[in-house]
Amino acid sequence: WSQDVTEHSNALDLEAHIFESDDPRKIAQSLKQSAEASHRRRSEPYQSAMSMLTFYINRAGDNLPAKQKRVLEDAKDELRKLFGRAD
């Protein structure tokens, strides 16, 4: 189900297999680009990108290897930096 949503998101056109990347910055940049290009999203680009990333992490749950979960969590920090929201 979550794979279907990420592949056929109604709000963002995601790069294929982006959540499998081992580069947090690449994931963040791809999500940012998708969110800014989308005309179907309901919220601002930052919120849309972060929501999709959080959704994927939550839906993958225990099936997500610890190493990949760390990469995705790091991608959240990169996303904050790219949108100028880093603390």
The first five atom37 places (N, CA, C, CB, O) and aatype in JSON, in Angstrom:
{
  "aatype": [17, 15, 5, 3, 19, 16, 6, 8, 15, 2, 0, 10, 3, 10, 6, 0, 8, 9, 13, 6, 15, 3, 3, 14, 1, 11, 9, 0, 5, 15, 10, 11, 5, 15, 0, 6, 0, 15, 8, 1, 1, 1, 15, 6, 14, 18, 5, 15, 0, 12, 15, 12, 10, 16, 13, 18, 9, 2, 1, 0, 7, 3, 2, 10, 14, 0, 11, 5, 11, 1, 19, 10, 6, 3, 0, 11, 3, 6, 10, 1, 11, 10, 13, 7, 1, 0, 3],
  "atom_mask": [
    [1, 1, 1, 1, 1],
    [1, 1, 1, 1, 1],
    [1, 1, 1, 1, 1],
    [1, 1, 1, 1, 1],
    [1, 1, 1, 1, 1],
    [1, 1, 1, 1, 1],
    [1, 1, 1, 1, 1],
    [1, 1, 1, 1, 1],
    [1, 1, 1, 1, 1],
    [1, 1, 1, 1, 1],
    [1, 1, 1, 1, 1],
    [1, 1, 1, 1, 1],
    [1, 1, 1, 1, 1],
    [1, 1, 1, 1, 1],
    [1, 1, 1, 1, 1],
    [1, 1, 1, 1, 1],
    [1, 1, 1, 1, 1],
    [1, 1, 1, 1, 1],
    [1, 1, 1, 1, 1],
    [1, 1, 1, 1, 1],
    [1, 1, 1, 1, 1],
    [1, 1, 1, 1, 1],
    [1, 1, 1, 1, 1],
    [1, 1, 1, 1, 1],
    [1, 1, 1, 1, 1],
    [1, 1, 1, 1, 1],
    [1, 1, 1, 1, 1],
    [1, 1, 1, 1, 1],
    [1, 1, 1, 1, 1],
    [1, 1, 1, 1, 1],
    [1, 1, 1, 1, 1],
    [1, 1, 1, 1, 1],
    [1, 1, 1, 1, 1],
    [1, 1, 1, 1, 1],
    [1, 1, 1, 1, 1],
    [1, 1, 1, 1, 1],
    [1, 1, 1, 1, 1],
    [1, 1, 1, 1, 1],
    [1, 1, 1, 1, 1],
    [1, 1, 1, 1, 1],
    [1, 1, 1, 1, 1],
    [1, 1, 1, 1, 1],
    [1, 1, 1, 1, 1],
    [1, 1, 1, 1, 1],
    [1, 1, 1, 1, 1],
    [1, 1, 1, 1, 1],
    [1, 1, 1, 1, 1],
    [1, 1, 1, 1, 1],
    [1, 1, 1, 1, 1],
    [1, 1, 1, 1, 1],
    [1, 1, 1, 1, 1],
    [1, 1, 1, 1, 1],
    [1, 1, 1, 1, 1],
    [1, 1, 1, 1, 1],
    [1, 1, 1, 1, 1],
    [1, 1, 1, 1, 1],
    [1, 1, 1, 1, 1],
    [1, 1, 1, 1, 1],
    [1, 1, 1, 1, 1],
    [1, 1, 1, 1, 1],
    [1, 1, 1, 0, 1],
    [1, 1, 1, 1, 1],
    [1, 1, 1, 1, 1],
    [1, 1, 1, 1, 1],
    [1, 1, 1, 1, 1],
    [1, 1, 1, 1, 1],
    [1, 1, 1, 1, 1],
    [1, 1, 1, 1, 1],
    [1, 1, 1, 1, 1],
    [1, 1, 1, 1, 1],
    [1, 1, 1, 1, 1],
    [1, 1, 1, 1, 1],
    [1, 1, 1, 1, 1],
    [1, 1, 1, 1, 1],
    [1, 1, 1, 1, 1],
    [1, 1, 1, 1, 1],
    [1, 1, 1, 1, 1],
    [1, 1, 1, 1, 1],
    [1, 1, 1, 1, 1],
    [1, 1, 1, 1, 1],
    [1, 1, 1, 1, 1],
    [1, 1, 1, 1, 1],
    [1, 1, 1, 1, 1],
    [1, 1, 1, 0, 1],
    [1, 1, 1, 1, 1],
    [1, 1, 1, 1, 1],
    [1, 1, 1, 1, 1]
  ],
  "atom_positions": [
    [[0.82, -1.21, 0.0], [0.0, 0.0, 0.0], [0.85, 1.26, 0.0], [-0.93, 0.01, 1.2], [0.62, 2.15, -0.81]],
    [[1.85, 1.34, 0.9], [2.69, 2.54, 0.94], [3.52, 2.68, -0.33], [3.61, 2.51, 2.17], [3.78, 3.79, -0.79]],
    [[3.93, 1.56, -0.91], [4.67, 1.62, -2.17], [3.79, 2.22, -3.26], [5.16, 0.22, -2.59], [4.26, 3.02, -4.06]],
    [[2.52, 1.84, -3.29], [1.61, 2.38, -4.29], [1.45, 3.88, -4.11], [0.24, 1.69, -4.19], [1.42, 4.63, -5.09]],
    [[1.36, 4.33, -2.87], [1.2, 5.76, -2.62], [2.44, 6.52, -3.05], [0.91, 6.02, -1.13], [2.33, 7.58, -3.68]],
    [[3.63, 6.0, -2.72], [4.83, 6.73, -3.1], [5.05, 6.71, -4.6], [6.03, 6.15, -2.39], [5.63, 7.65, -5.15]],
    [[4.61, 5.67, -5.27], [4.77, 5.6, -6.72], [3.71, 6.39, -7.46], [4.74, 4.16, -7.17], [3.94, 6.87, -8.57]],
    [[2.53, 6.52, -6.85], [1.42, 7.19, -7.52], [0.83, 8.28, -6.64], [0.34, 6.18, -7.89], [-0.39, 8.44, -6.55]],
    [[1.7, 9.05, -5.98], [1.25, 10.11, -5.1], [0.37, 11.09, -5.85], [2.44, 10.83, -4.48], [0.64, 11.45, -6.99]],
    [[-0.69, 11.51, -5.19], [-1.6, 12.48, -5.78], [-1.06, 13.9, -5.65], [-2.97, 12.37, -5.14], [-1.58, 14.82, -6.27]],
    [[-0.02, 14.07, -4.84], [0.5, 15.42, -4.62], [1.89, 15.65, -5.2], [0.53, 15.7, -3.16], [2.2, 16.76, -5.64]],
    [[2.71, 14.63, -5.21], [4.08, 14.79, -5.68], [4.45, 13.72, -6.7], [5.05, 14.75, -4.51], [4.07, 12.56, -6.57]],
    [[5.19, 14.13, -7.73], [5.76, 13.17, -8.67], [7.15, 12.86, -8.17], [5.79, 13.73, -10.14], [8.07, 13.67, -8.32]],
    [[7.32, 11.68, -7.59], [8.58, 11.32, -6.96], [9.52, 10.6, -7.93], [8.34, 10.45, -5.76], [9.09, 9.85, -8.8]],
    [[10.8, 10.86, -7.74], [11.84, 10.15, -8.49], [11.77, 8.67, -8.12], [13.27, 10.75, -8.2], [11.63, 8.33, -6.95]],
    [[11.86, 7.8, -9.11], [11.77, 6.36, -8.86], [12.84, 5.92, -7.86], [11.92, 5.58, -10.17], [14.01, 6.28, -7.99]],
    [[12.44, 5.15, -6.89], [13.33, 4.53, -5.89], [14.12, 5.54, -5.07], [14.29, 3.59, -6.58], [15.17, 5.19, -4.53]],
    [[13.64, 6.77, -4.96], [14.4, 7.79, -4.25], [14.61, 7.42, -2.78], [13.69, 9.13, -4.35], [15.65, 7.76, -2.21]],
    [[13.66, 6.75, -2.17], [13.8, 6.43, -0.74], [14.79, 5.29, -0.5], [12.45, 6.06, -0.16], [15.08, 4.95, 0.65]],
    [[15.29, 4.69, -1.56], [16.29, 3.63, -1.43], [17.71, 4.19, -1.51], [16.08, 2.58, -2.5], [18.67, 3.44, -1.31]],
    [[17.86, 5.46, -1.81], [19.18, 6.09, -1.93], [19.89, 6.06, -0.59], [19.05, 7.54, -2.45], [19.26, 6.07, 0.47]],
    [[21.23, 6.02, -0.63], [22.01, 6.06, 0.6], [22.57, 7.46, 0.85], [23.14, 5.04, 0.56], [23.44, 7.65, 1.7]],
    [[22.07, 8.45, 0.1], [22.53, 9.83, 0.2], [21.39, 10.73, 0.7], [23.06, 10.33, -1.16], [20.49, 11.06, -0.07]],
    [[21.43, 11.12, 1.98], [20.34, 11.94, 2.54], [20.12, 13.24, 1.77], [20.64, 12.27, 3.98], [18.98, 13.67, 1.59]],
    [[21.2, 13.87, 1.32], [21.06, 15.14, 0.59], [20.36, 14.93, -0.75], [22.44, 15.78, 0.36], [19.54, 15.76, -1.16]],
    [[20.68, 13.83, -1.43], [20.03, 13.53, -2.71], [18.54, 13.33, -2.51], [20.67, 12.28, -3.36], [17.73, 13.8, -3.3]],
    [[18.17, 12.62, -1.45], [16.75, 12.39, -1.15], [16.06, 13.72, -0.9], [16.59, 11.45, 0.09], [15.0, 13.99, -1.45]],
    [[16.68, 14.56, -0.07], [16.09, 15.86, 0.26], [15.96, 16.74, -0.97], [16.94, 16.57, 1.32], [14.93, 17.38, -1.18]],
    [[17.0, 16.78, -1.8], [16.94, 17.61, -3.0], [15.85, 17.13, -3.95], [18.29, 17.59, -3.72], [15.15, 17.95, -4.56]],
    [[15.7, 15.82, -4.08], [14.67, 15.28, -4.96], [13.27, 15.61, -4.44], [14.83, 13.76, -5.09], [12.39, 16.0, -5.21]],
    [[13.07, 15.46, -3.14], [11.77, 15.8, -2.55], [11.46, 17.28, -2.7], [11.73, 15.4, -1.06], [10.33, 17.66, -3.0]],
    [[12.46, 18.12, -2.49], [12.27, 19.57, -2.62], [11.87, 19.92, -4.05], [13.56, 20.33, -2.22], [10.93, 20.67, -4.28]],
    [[12.6, 19.36, -5.0], [12.29, 19.62, -6.4], [10.88, 19.16, -6.76], [13.31, 18.93, -7.31], [10.14, 19.88, -7.43]],
    [[10.51, 17.98, -6.3], [9.17, 17.46, -6.59], [8.09, 18.32, -5.96], [9.04, 16.02, -6.08], [7.06, 18.61, -6.59]],
    [[8.31, 18.74, -4.73], [7.31, 19.55, -4.03], [7.15, 20.92, -4.68], [7.69, 19.71, -2.56], [6.04, 21.43, -4.8]],
    [[8.26, 21.52, -5.08], [8.18, 22.84, -5.69], [7.57, 22.8, -7.09], [9.56, 23.48, -5.76], [6.96, 23.77, -7.54]],
    [[7.74, 21.68, -7.78], [7.21, 21.56, -9.14], [5.74, 21.16, -9.18], [8.02, 20.55, -9.91], [5.07, 21.36, -10.19]],
    [[5.24, 20.61, -8.08], [3.88, 20.08, -8.06], [2.83, 21.19, -8.01], [3.7, 19.15, -6.89], [2.97, 22.17, -7.27]],
    [[1.79, 21.01, -8.8], [0.64, 21.92, -8.76], [-0.54, 21.25, -8.09], [0.26, 22.38, -10.18], [-1.63, 21.83, -8.0]],
    [[-0.34, 20.02, -7.61], [-1.43, 19.26, -7.0], [-1.34, 19.2, -5.48], [-1.45, 17.87, -7.56], [-2.27, 18.71, -4.82]],
    [[-0.26, 19.68, -4.92], [-0.1, 19.58, -3.47], [-1.07, 20.53, -2.78], [1.35, 19.9, -3.06], [-1.48, 21.55, -3.34]],
    [[-1.43, 20.18, -1.55], [-2.4, 20.97, -0.8], [-1.75, 21.96, 0.16], [-3.3, 20.06, -0.03], [-2.39, 22.91, 0.59]],
    [[-0.48, 21.73, 0.48], [0.2, 22.62, 1.41], [1.46, 23.17, 0.76], [0.54, 21.89, 2.74], [1.75, 22.87, -0.4]],
    [[2.19, 23.97, 1.49], [3.42, 24.56, 0.96], [4.44, 23.47, 0.63], [4.02, 25.57, 1.96], [4.34, 22.36, 1.16]],
    [[5.41, 23.76, -0.23], [6.37, 22.73, -0.65], [7.11, 22.05, 0.51], [7.37, 23.35, -1.56], [7.27, 20.83, 0.51]],
    [[7.57, 22.83, 1.49], [8.29, 22.23, 2.61], [7.43, 21.19, 3.32], [8.73, 23.31, 3.61], [7.88, 20.07, 3.57]],
    [[6.21, 21.56, 3.64], [5.32, 20.65, 4.37], [5.0, 19.42, 3.54], [4.01, 21.37, 4.76], [4.96, 18.31, 4.07]],
    [[4.79, 19.58, 2.26], [4.5, 18.44, 1.39], [5.67, 17.47, 1.33], [4.14, 18.92, -0.01], [5.49, 16.26, 1.43]],
    [[6.88, 18.01, 1.17], [8.07, 17.17, 1.09], [8.32, 16.44, 2.4], [9.3, 18.02, 0.72], [8.59, 15.24, 2.41]],
    [[8.23, 17.17, 3.51], [8.47, 16.55, 4.82], [7.4, 15.52, 5.13], [8.51, 17.62, 5.92], [7.69, 14.47, 5.7]],
    [[6.17, 15.8, 4.77], [5.08, 14.85, 5.02], [5.29, 13.55, 4.25], [3.74, 15.47, 4.62], [5.06, 12.47, 4.79]],
    [[5.73, 13.65, 3.0], [5.96, 12.44, 2.21], [7.1, 11.62, 2.8], [6.27, 12.81, 0.75], [7.01, 10.4, 2.86]],
    [[8.15, 12.27, 3.24], [9.29, 11.57, 3.83], [8.87, 10.9, 5.14], [10.46, 12.55, 4.08], [9.2, 9.73, 5.37]],
    [[8.17, 11.6, 5.98], [7.7, 11.05, 7.25], [6.73, 9.9, 7.02], [7.03, 12.13, 8.11], [6.79, 8.87, 7.7]],
    [[5.85, 10.08, 6.06], [4.9, 9.02, 5.71], [5.64, 7.74, 5.33], [3.98, 9.47, 4.55], [5.3, 6.66, 5.8]],
    [[6.65, 7.88, 4.47], [7.39, 6.69, 4.02], [8.07, 6.01, 5.2], [8.42, 7.08, 2.95], [8.02, 4.78, 5.31]],
    [[8.72, 6.77, 6.07], [9.4, 6.2, 7.23], [8.4, 5.47, 8.12], [10.13, 7.3, 8.04], [8.65, 4.34, 8.55]],
    [[7.28, 6.1, 8.39], [6.27, 5.5, 9.28], [5.64, 4.26, 8.68], [5.18, 6.51, 9.59], [5.44, 3.27, 9.39]],
    [[5.34, 4.28, 7.39], [4.69, 3.13, 6.76], [5.64, 1.96, 6.6], [4.12, 3.53, 5.41], [5.21, 0.81, 6.65]],
    [[6.91, 2.23, 6.4], [7.89, 1.15, 6.25], [8.09, 0.44, 7.59], [9.24, 1.68, 5.72], [8.31, -0.77, 7.63]],
    [[8.02, 1.2, 8.67], [8.07, 0.64, 10.01], [9.24, -0.3, 10.24], [0.0, 0.0, 0.0], [10.38, 0.03, 9.93]],
    [[8.94, -1.48, 10.8], [9.97, -2.45, 11.14], [10.6, -3.09, 9.91], [9.39, -3.53, 12.03], [11.64, -3.74, 10.03]],
    [[10.0, -2.93, 8.75], [10.57, -3.5, 7.53], [11.73, -2.67, 7.0], [9.5, -3.62, 6.47], [12.44, -3.09, 6.08]],
    [[11.93, -1.49, 7.56], [12.99, -0.59, 7.12], [14.27, -0.91, 7.89], [12.57, 0.9, 7.32], [14.29, -0.81, 9.12]],
    [[15.34, -1.3, 7.19], [16.6, -1.58, 7.88], [17.08, -0.35, 8.65], [17.68, -2.03, 6.87], [16.86, 0.78, 8.21]],
    [[17.73, -0.56, 9.78], [18.19, 0.54, 10.64], [19.07, 1.52, 9.87], [18.95, -0.02, 11.85], [18.96, 2.73, 10.05]],
    [[19.95, 1.01, 9.02], [20.84, 1.87, 8.26], [20.05, 2.8, 7.34], [21.83, 1.04, 7.43], [20.35, 3.99, 7.25]],
    [[19.03, 2.27, 6.66], [18.23, 3.1, 5.75], [17.35, 4.07, 6.53], [17.36, 2.2, 4.85], [17.11, 5.19, 6.07]],
    [[16.88, 3.66, 7.69], [16.08, 4.57, 8.51], [16.93, 5.77, 8.92], [15.51, 3.84, 9.77], [16.45, 6.91, 8.93]],
    [[18.2, 5.52, 9.26], [19.1, 6.61, 9.64], [19.31, 7.57, 8.46], [20.46, 6.05, 10.12], [19.31, 8.78, 8.64]],
    [[19.47, 7.01, 7.26], [19.63, 7.84, 6.07], [18.39, 8.72, 5.88], [19.86, 6.95, 4.81], [18.51, 9.91, 5.59]],
    [[17.22, 8.12, 6.04], [15.97, 8.88, 5.84], [15.78, 9.93, 6.93], [14.78, 7.93, 5.82], [15.3, 11.03, 6.65]],
    [[16.16, 9.6, 8.16], [16.08, 10.6, 9.24], [17.06, 11.75, 8.96], [16.38, 9.94, 10.62], [16.74, 12.91, 9.21]],
    [[18.24, 11.41, 8.45], [19.2, 12.45, 8.08], [18.66, 13.31, 6.93], [20.57, 11.82, 7.7], [18.95, 14.5, 6.84]],
    [[17.89, 12.68, 6.05], [17.29, 13.42, 4.93], [16.32, 14.49, 5.44], [16.57, 12.46, 3.97], [16.16, 15.53, 4.81]],
    [[15.68, 14.24, 6.58], [14.81, 15.26, 7.18], [15.63, 16.51, 7.53], [14.1, 14.71, 8.44], [15.2, 17.63, 7.27]],
    [[16.81, 16.28, 8.13], [17.67, 17.42, 8.47], [18.12, 18.16, 7.22], [18.9, 16.94, 9.27], [18.16, 19.39, 7.2]],
    [[18.46, 17.41, 6.17], [18.87, 18.03, 4.92], [17.73, 18.84, 4.31], [19.36, 16.97, 3.92], [17.94, 19.93, 3.77]],
    [[16.53, 18.3, 4.4], [15.35, 18.99, 3.86], [15.13, 20.31, 4.6], [14.09, 18.09, 3.97], [14.83, 21.34, 3.99]],
    [[15.29, 20.27, 5.92], [15.16, 21.51, 6.7], [16.18, 22.54, 6.24], [15.33, 21.22, 8.21], [15.85, 23.72, 6.09]],
    [[17.41, 22.1, 6.02], [18.47, 23.03, 5.57], [18.13, 23.61, 4.2], [19.83, 22.31, 5.51], [18.27, 24.81, 3.98]],
    [[17.69, 22.75, 3.28], [17.39, 23.22, 1.92], [16.27, 24.25, 1.89], [17.01, 22.04, 1.04], [16.25, 25.15, 1.04]],
    [[15.34, 24.12, 2.83], [14.22, 25.08, 2.89], [14.5, 26.22, 3.88], [12.92, 24.35, 3.28], [13.61, 27.03, 4.16]],
    [[15.73, 26.28, 4.43], [16.07, 27.34, 5.36], [15.36, 27.25, 6.68], [0.0, 0.0, 0.0], [15.06, 28.26, 7.31]],
    [[15.09, 26.04, 7.12], [14.37, 25.84, 8.37], [15.21, 25.13, 9.42], [13.12, 25.04, 8.13], [14.68, 24.66, 10.43]],
    [[16.51, 25.06, 9.21], [17.4, 24.41, 10.18], [17.5, 25.27, 11.42], [18.8, 24.16, 9.57], [17.51, 26.5, 11.35]],
    [[17.57, 24.61, 12.54], [17.66, 25.35, 13.84], [19.05, 25.9, 14.05], [17.3, 24.43, 15.02], [19.3, 26.54, 15.07]]
  ]
}
